[in-house]
């Protein structure tokens, strides 16, 4: 299944991210504040804020942190973050999209460009790789939510477009504009999802070997470590054998 190895690789990185939880909380708080400023400060009236709060809860972010981030937006406190997107190519010719929330575009662009260059990649113009991705909704459930057939049936009933299941869990994709409707239907059938978000899903994947894969993963990790970077998407695919080498 296309993207299977990529998904496992992302889950491997998720374990790494769990070790730097404070950085995750910082990024989640930034998204909550921006979402609250973009509309009503009430999650029930603001779909983007509702998603941000639910994802924060899924990462066990303390309630006080969530409320503090919303109050910052209500009081006009905190920095005015701007949403920016960078595109380019990483090791092995892999297309990469970087989403950031920044209060200083020059700083963020410089940092992201340096990370691309250090890895042997190169940043491109806006739109240089985005055409290789689809903007879709992604809903993730851990394996305990049900077996592959149960989740597939629920996803079809909810109006989803694709399901990718493995030993770790289930990733369900839907049209970008249907995120709210599909996630609500899935919650009724399977319970609360671990995460619900809009993502850039590769249309096709670029195969990379262990060496290029290692360089690419270092680059992605370095991007993730930047405080301004919120999400990184890449259209790579690796064999299970090469994946095992990286995970060892």
Secondary structure, DSSP 4 states (H G I P E B T S, - for coil): -TTHHHHHHHHHHHHHHHTTHHHHHHHHHHHHHHHHHHS-SSGGG-HHHHHHHHHHHHTT--HHHHHHHHHHHHTT-S---EEEEEEEE-GGG-EEEEEEEES-HHHHHHHHHHHHHHTT-EEE-TTTTGGGEEEEEEEEEEGGG--HHHHHHHHHHHT-SEEEE-SSEEEEEEEGGGHHHHHHHHHHHH-S-SEEEEEEEESS-EE--HHHHHHHHHHHHHHHHSTTEEEEEE-EE--HHHHHHHH-
